[in-house]
Amino acid sequence: MYAAPVGVAHHEYAMKILLLALALAAAGIGQAASHTVITMHQDPNCGCCGGWAQHRRDNGFEVNVITTSDMASVKAAHGVPVQLASCHTARIEGAGQLIEGHVPANAVRKMLLDPSVRGVAAPGMPVNSPGMGPMDGNLITVDFQGKPFSRD
């Protein structure tokens, strides 16, 4: 066990330690995003993908963009489930995790914390997603098994 400093109640000391631990963990999550490189494949004729890439950059990610007219082959090569397809496909370098479509930065950070999650998707073209329109707190992303992953 540990002893609280003289004059400080045990529960106060424990709370301060907990808050310090949470602050350090939050700083680590932000640091992880700032060193995360994402390679995004997009169709050269798509106008919304650039908005999604900028959302990523605004949230501390590095984004490399590859344009291709054959997105179906990219999705197939990466194993993106057909029912979860969207306009662009991204891969987190190093981790190998996938992002399909207009997934918000918060969901990507959550996925980075769990290496067992192979990918997260915002299927279709949701109007309340980064690159498409203002976020309203009702965007549901799903993992590659189709299970709800986050709500942003």
Backbone as CSV, one residue per row, in Angstrom:
resi,resn,N_x,N_y,N_z,CA_x,CA_y,CA_z,C_x,C_y,C_z
1,MET,0.837,-1.179,0.000,0.000,0.000,0.000,0.877,1.236,0.000
2,TYR,0.243,2.377,0.039,0.960,3.637,0.099,0.367,4.453,1.229
3,ALA,1.123,5.422,1.668,0.654,6.292,2.750,0.483,7.694,2.202
4,ALA,-0.618,8.324,2.525,-0.856,9.704,2.121,0.088,10.610,2.895
5,PRO,0.525,11.716,2.271,1.368,12.661,2.994,0.657,13.173,4.250
6,VAL,1.437,13.581,5.221,0.892,14.090,6.485,-0.038,15.267,6.193
7,GLY,-1.197,15.259,6.811,-2.167,16.350,6.662,-3.110,16.191,5.476
8,VAL,-2.954,15.124,4.694,-3.819,14.889,3.534,-4.592,13.603,3.779
9,ALA,-5.898,13.685,3.657,-6.745,12.509,3.857,-6.419,11.458,2.796
10,HIS,-6.527,10.200,3.176,-6.203,9.091,2.288,-7.000,9.175,0.978
11,HIS,-8.304,9.441,1.049,-9.124,9.478,-0.159,-8.750,10.667,-1.049
12,GLU,-8.346,11.784,-0.469,-7.908,12.927,-1.269,-6.633,12.585,-2.035
13,TYR,-5.710,11.929,-1.346,-4.445,11.543,-1.967,-4.704,10.546,-3.106
14,ALA,-5.569,9.574,-2.860,-5.905,8.587,-3.883,-6.551,9.270,-5.094
15,MET,-7.403,10.252,-4.859,-8.056,10.975,-5.950,-7.016,11.742,-6.776
16,LYS,-6.054,12.370,-6.114,-5.011,13.104,-6.837,-4.184,12.161,-7.699
17,ILE,-3.863,10.994,-7.170,-3.106,10.006,-7.943,-3.921,9.562,-9.157
18,LEU,-5.214,9.314,-8.956,-6.084,8.889,-10.047,-6.153,9.970,-11.125
19,LEU,-6.330,11.220,-10.729,-6.400,12.312,-11.700,-5.097,12.455,-12.474
20,LEU,-3.978,12.302,-11.798,-2.693,12.359,-12.477,-2.578,11.229,-13.500
21,ALA,-2.987,10.030,-13.121,-2.932,8.887,-14.032,-3.819,9.119,-15.257
22,LEU,-5.012,9.658,-15.056,-5.916,9.942,-16.171,-5.333,10.996,-17.101
23,ALA,-4.732,12.036,-16.522,-4.121,13.093,-17.332,-2.982,12.530,-18.176
24,LEU,-2.161,11.681,-17.586,-1.056,11.074,-18.328,-1.575,10.156,-19.434
25,ALA,-2.640,9.412,-19.144,-3.224,8.529,-20.159,-3.794,9.346,-21.314
26,ALA,-4.481,10.439,-21.007,-5.053,11.299,-22.052,-3.944,11.897,-22.910
27,ALA,-2.865,12.316,-22.292,-1.734,12.861,-23.039,-1.148,11.796,-23.954
28,GLY,-1.101,10.569,-23.499,-0.580,9.467,-24.304,-1.437,9.195,-25.522
29,ILE,-2.750,9.295,-25.372,-3.656,9.078,-26.510,-3.422,10.150,-27.556
30,GLY,-3.315,11.400,-27.132,-3.046,12.491,-28.073,-1.704,12.317,-28.744
31,GLN,-0.710,11.872,-27.991,0.627,11.640,-28.533,0.577,10.526,-29.569
32,ALA,-0.195,9.481,-29.292,-0.305,8.372,-30.246,-0.865,8.863,-31.565
33,ALA,-1.887,9.712,-31.540,-2.472,10.231,-32.767,-1.461,11.056,-33.543
34,SER,-0.640,11.856,-32.843,0.290,12.730,-33.537,1.389,11.946,-34.244
35,HIS,1.617,10.695,-33.889,2.615,9.878,-34.546,1.987,8.792,-35.410
36,THR,0.705,8.882,-35.641,0.006,7.870,-36.417,-0.083,8.314,-37.871
37,VAL,0.372,7.439,-38.745,0.333,7.716,-40.179,-0.785,6.880,-40.790
38,ILE,-1.623,7.539,-41.550,-2.747,6.888,-42.216,-2.556,7.042,-43.719
39,THR,-2.673,5.937,-44.448,-2.645,5.988,-45.906,-4.071,5.799,-46.398
40,MET,-4.584,6.809,-47.095,-5.963,6.798,-47.570,-5.994,6.609,-49.083
41,HIS,-6.801,5.655,-49.528,-7.032,5.435,-50.961,-8.378,6.061,-51.299
42,GLN,-8.393,6.864,-52.349,-9.642,7.509,-52.753,-9.727,7.604,-54.271
43,ASP,-10.953,7.698,-54.748,-11.203,7.932,-56.160,-10.836,9.383,-56.465
44,PRO,-10.169,9.649,-57.579,-9.771,11.027,-57.887,-10.955,11.977,-58.111
45,ASN,-12.136,11.430,-58.360,-13.313,12.264,-58.615,-14.158,12.523,-57.375
46,CYS,-13.732,12.018,-56.213,-14.523,12.181,-54.991,-14.136,13.490,-54.297
47,GLY,-15.120,14.310,-53.990,-14.862,15.597,-53.356,-14.883,15.578,-51.841
48,CYS,-15.497,14.571,-51.234,-15.632,14.567,-49.771,-14.433,13.967,-49.059
49,CYS,-13.641,13.171,-49.748,-12.509,12.489,-49.114,-11.475,13.475,-48.592
50,GLY,-11.279,14.577,-49.294,-10.339,15.596,-48.839,-10.758,16.200,-47.509
51,GLY,-12.062,16.362,-47.308,-12.574,16.873,-46.031,-12.311,15.903,-44.896
52,TRP,-12.434,14.605,-45.185,-12.148,13.600,-44.165,-10.663,13.602,-43.818
53,ALA,-9.807,13.698,-44.837,-8.361,13.732,-44.595,-7.991,14.959,-43.762
54,GLN,-8.623,16.095,-44.039,-8.339,17.304,-43.258,-8.800,17.147,-41.810
55,HIS,-9.930,16.504,-41.595,-10.401,16.212,-40.228,-9.344,15.397,-39.486
56,ARG,-8.756,14.414,-40.161,-7.700,13.605,-39.573,-6.507,14.488,-39.200
57,ARG,-6.073,15.321,-40.138,-4.913,16.195,-39.882,-5.196,17.163,-38.738
58,ASP,-6.396,17.707,-38.712,-6.784,18.640,-37.641,-6.749,17.959,-36.271
59,ASN,-6.822,16.629,-36.268,-6.815,15.860,-35.019,-5.475,15.171,-34.770
60,GLY,-4.430,15.630,-35.423,-3.082,15.180,-35.122,-2.565,13.978,-35.884
61,PHE,-3.294,13.514,-36.870,-2.837,12.375,-37.659,-2.098,12.873,-38.899
62,GLU,-1.167,12.076,-39.373,-0.516,12.344,-40.658,-1.256,11.521,-41.701
63,VAL,-1.626,12.136,-42.818,-2.408,11.435,-43.843,-1.679,11.485,-45.183
64,ASN,-1.450,10.313,-45.755,-0.923,10.191,-47.112,-2.086,9.763,-47.997
65,VAL,-2.240,10.423,-49.144,-3.368,10.151,-50.029,-2.879,9.489,-51.309
66,ILE,-3.541,8.404,-51.674,-3.283,7.715,-52.937,-4.584,7.727,-53.724
67,THR,-4.554,8.278,-54.931,-5.756,8.292,-55.763,-5.714,7.115,-56.727
68,THR,-6.878,6.507,-56.901,-7.022,5.381,-57.820,-8.457,5.333,-58.333
69,SER,-8.588,4.959,-59.571,-9.925,4.801,-60.155,-10.513,3.424,-59.875
70,ASP,-9.729,2.537,-59.266,-10.184,1.176,-59.002,-10.308,0.931,-57.501
71,MET,-11.234,1.607,-56.862,-11.433,1.462,-55.421,-11.941,0.068,-55.058
72,ALA,-12.661,-0.575,-55.962,-13.165,-1.929,-55.669,-11.992,-2.879,-55.415
73,SER,-10.929,-2.765,-56.182,-9.753,-3.618,-55.981,-9.051,-3.298,-54.674
74,VAL,-8.988,-2.020,-54.308,-8.367,-1.616,-53.034,-9.137,-2.242,-51.881
75,LYS,-10.458,-2.114,-51.917,-11.291,-2.656,-50.838,-11.151,-4.180,-50.754
76,ALA,-11.136,-4.841,-51.902,-10.989,-6.296,-51.926,-9.619,-6.705,-51.384
77,ALA,-8.575,-6.005,-51.777,-7.220,-6.340,-51.319,-7.067,-6.165,-49.808
78,HIS,-7.803,-5.211,-49.245,-7.724,-4.955,-47.804,-8.757,-5.761,-47.008
79,GLY,-9.638,-6.458,-47.696,-10.635,-7.279,-46.995,-11.765,-6.480,-46.369
80,VAL,-12.132,-5.352,-47.004,-13.246,-4.549,-46.490,-14.559,-5.264,-46.808
81,PRO,-15.375,-5.550,-45.799,-16.670,-6.191,-46.068,-17.522,-5.341,-47.010
82,VAL,-18.058,-5.957,-48.040,-18.819,-5.245,-49.075,-19.952,-4.419,-48.469
83,GLN,-20.645,-4.977,-47.467,-21.799,-4.286,-46.882,-21.396,-3.047,-46.079
84,LEU,-20.101,-2.861,-45.810,-19.635,-1.703,-45.025,-18.936,-0.663,-45.890
85,ALA,-18.941,-0.855,-47.191,-18.191,0.006,-48.097,-18.649,1.457,-48.072
86,SER,-17.679,2.316,-48.300,-17.907,3.756,-48.417,-17.018,4.254,-49.555
87,CYS,-16.766,5.548,-49.590,-16.039,6.106,-50.731,-14.527,5.976,-50.644
88,HIS,-13.954,5.904,-49.456,-12.498,5.776,-49.344,-12.135,4.729,-48.298
89,THR,-10.931,4.199,-48.448,-10.417,3.172,-47.548,-9.060,3.635,-47.049
90,ALA,-8.843,3.537,-45.742,-7.573,3.976,-45.161,-6.989,2.872,-44.289
91,ARG,-5.666,2.867,-44.220,-4.933,1.883,-43.412,-4.025,2.629,-42.451
92,ILE,-4.027,2.204,-41.195,-3.143,2.797,-40.204,-1.814,2.072,-40.312
93,GLU,-0.794,2.811,-40.728,0.524,2.218,-40.922,1.065,1.713,-39.587
94,GLY,1.714,0.594,-39.622,2.263,-0.008,-38.408,1.262,-0.922,-37.731
95,ALA,0.059,-0.407,-37.493,-0.974,-1.205,-36.825,-1.691,-2.125,-37.810
96,GLY,-1.821,-1.674,-39.068,-2.520,-2.461,-40.067,-4.030,-2.390,-39.968
97,GLN,-4.540,-1.619,-38.999,-5.990,-1.501,-38.845,-6.550,-0.650,-39.990
98,LEU,-7.830,-0.883,-40.302,-8.467,-0.222,-41.439,-9.559,0.739,-40.999
99,ILE,-9.746,1.762,-41.805,-10.815,2.743,-41.602,-11.561,2.820,-42.927
100,GLU,-12.834,2.497,-42.905,-13.633,2.535,-44.124,-14.626,3.681,-44.034
101,GLY,-14.456,4.659,-44.905,-15.389,5.772,-44.961,-15.115,6.864,-43.949
102,HIS,-16.167,7.613,-43.648,-16.079,8.859,-42.880,-16.106,8.648,-41.362
103,VAL,-15.212,7.804,-40.869,-15.099,7.503,-39.436,-14.445,8.690,-38.729
104,PRO,-15.039,9.190,-37.633,-14.458,10.325,-36.903,-13.156,9.962,-36.176
105,ALA,-12.360,10.982,-35.890,-11.070,10.811,-35.215,-11.219,10.108,-33.868
106,ASN,-12.272,10.410,-33.115,-12.455,9.773,-31.800,-12.599,8.257,-31.929
107,ALA,-13.297,7.814,-32.949,-13.462,6.373,-33.152,-12.136,5.729,-33.553
108,VAL,-11.329,6.447,-34.333,-10.023,5.915,-34.722,-9.122,5.797,-33.489
109,ARG,-9.145,6.814,-32.629,-8.349,6.738,-31.391,-8.780,5.551,-30.534
110,LYS,-10.093,5.324,-30.454,-10.611,4.188,-29.681,-10.113,2.878,-30.293
111,MET,-10.132,2.784,-31.611,-9.680,1.571,-32.279,-8.185,1.342,-32.021
112,LEU,-7.401,2.402,-32.029,-5.964,2.268,-31.791,-5.657,1.668,-30.419
113,LEU,-6.554,1.866,-29.469,-6.358,1.328,-28.131,-6.644,-0.171,-28.043
114,ASP,-7.261,-0.730,-29.097,-7.625,-2.145,-29.095,-7.148,-2.816,-30.384
115,PRO,-5.933,-3.347,-30.387,-5.385,-3.969,-31.594,-6.208,-5.148,-32.130
116,SER,-7.119,-5.692,-31.327,-7.939,-6.807,-31.803,-9.012,-6.329,-32.790
117,VAL,-9.273,-5.030,-32.845,-10.256,-4.492,-33.791,-9.552,-4.322,-35.134
118,ARG,-9.968,-5.093,-36.117,-9.331,-5.083,-37.440,-9.666,-3.822,-38.230
119,GLY,-10.897,-3.330,-38.060,-11.293,-2.145,-38.802,-12.591,-1.579,-38.281
120,VAL,-12.805,-0.299,-38.613,-14.024,0.414,-38.237,-14.557,1.103,-39.487
121,ALA,-15.878,1.146,-39.614,-16.494,1.722,-40.805,-17.645,2.656,-40.458
122,ALA,-17.832,3.635,-41.338,-19.039,4.459,-41.369,-19.637,4.168,-42.756
123,PRO,-20.437,3.094,-42.855,-20.909,2.642,-44.165,-21.685,3.716,-44.922
124,GLY,-21.552,3.670,-46.234,-22.260,4.616,-47.087,-21.635,5.997,-47.011
125,MET,-22.470,7.001,-47.084,-22.021,8.393,-47.080,-22.852,9.174,-46.059
126,PRO,-22.665,8.940,-44.757,-23.489,9.611,-43.742,-23.282,11.124,-43.750
127,VAL,-24.378,11.860,-43.782,-24.294,13.327,-43.865,-23.777,13.955,-42.572
128,ASN,-23.817,13.232,-41.455,-23.375,13.770,-40.164,-21.990,13.242,-39.798
129,SER,-21.086,13.214,-40.797,-19.757,12.651,-40.580,-18.681,13.590,-41.112
130,PRO,-17.440,13.443,-40.627,-16.351,14.302,-41.090,-16.160,14.209,-42.602
131,GLY,-16.113,15.351,-43.239,-15.981,15.411,-44.688,-17.304,15.493,-45.408
132,MET,-18.396,15.154,-44.716,-19.726,15.191,-45.333,-20.587,16.328,-44.789
133,GLY,-20.521,16.555,-43.491,-21.358,17.580,-42.873,-21.061,17.661,-41.394
134,PRO,-21.775,18.546,-40.707,-21.500,18.715,-39.271,-21.862,17.471,-38.467
135,MET,-20.995,17.155,-37.506,-21.253,16.045,-36.595,-22.397,16.441,-35.665
136,ASP,-23.294,15.490,-35.386,-24.442,15.798,-34.530,-24.570,14.858,-33.333
137,GLY,-23.551,14.020,-33.110,-23.598,13.090,-31.987,-24.367,11.818,-32.271
138,ASN,-24.876,11.655,-33.498,-25.695,10.489,-33.821,-25.075,9.556,-34.860
139,LEU,-23.822,9.800,-35.217,-23.158,8.920,-36.184,-22.727,7.636,-35.479
140,ILE,-23.200,6.517,-35.986,-22.834,5.214,-35.440,-21.805,4.586,-36.383
141,THR,-20.621,4.269,-35.834,-19.650,3.510,-36.611,-19.733,2.054,-36.159
142,VAL,-19.289,1.157,-37.027,-19.350,-0.272,-36.725,-17.978,-0.902,-36.954
143,ASP,-17.716,-2.004,-36.250,-16.481,-2.735,-36.517,-16.702,-3.596,-37.763
144,PHE,-15.683,-4.311,-38.194,-15.801,-5.059,-39.445,-16.673,-6.308,-39.322
145,GLN,-17.172,-6.603,-38.113,-18.172,-7.658,-37.948,-19.579,-7.074,-38.019
146,GLY,-19.671,-5.741,-38.169,-20.964,-5.077,-38.269,-21.554,-4.697,-36.916
147,LYS,-20.792,-4.845,-35.830,-21.276,-4.499,-34.488,-21.015,-3.031,-34.198
148,PRO,-21.962,-2.348,-33.534,-21.740,-0.932,-33.195,-20.424,-0.751,-32.446
149,PHE,-19.660,0.272,-32.861,-18.347,0.521,-32.271,-18.307,1.849,-31.514
150,SER,-18.895,2.890,-32.101,-18.883,4.192,-31.429,-20.075,5.021,-31.884
151,ARG,-20.350,6.030,-31.093,-21.379,7.009,-31.457,-20.754,8.380,-31.287
152,ASP,-20.707,9.115,-32.369,-20.054,10.434,-32.345,-20.965,11.495,-32.953
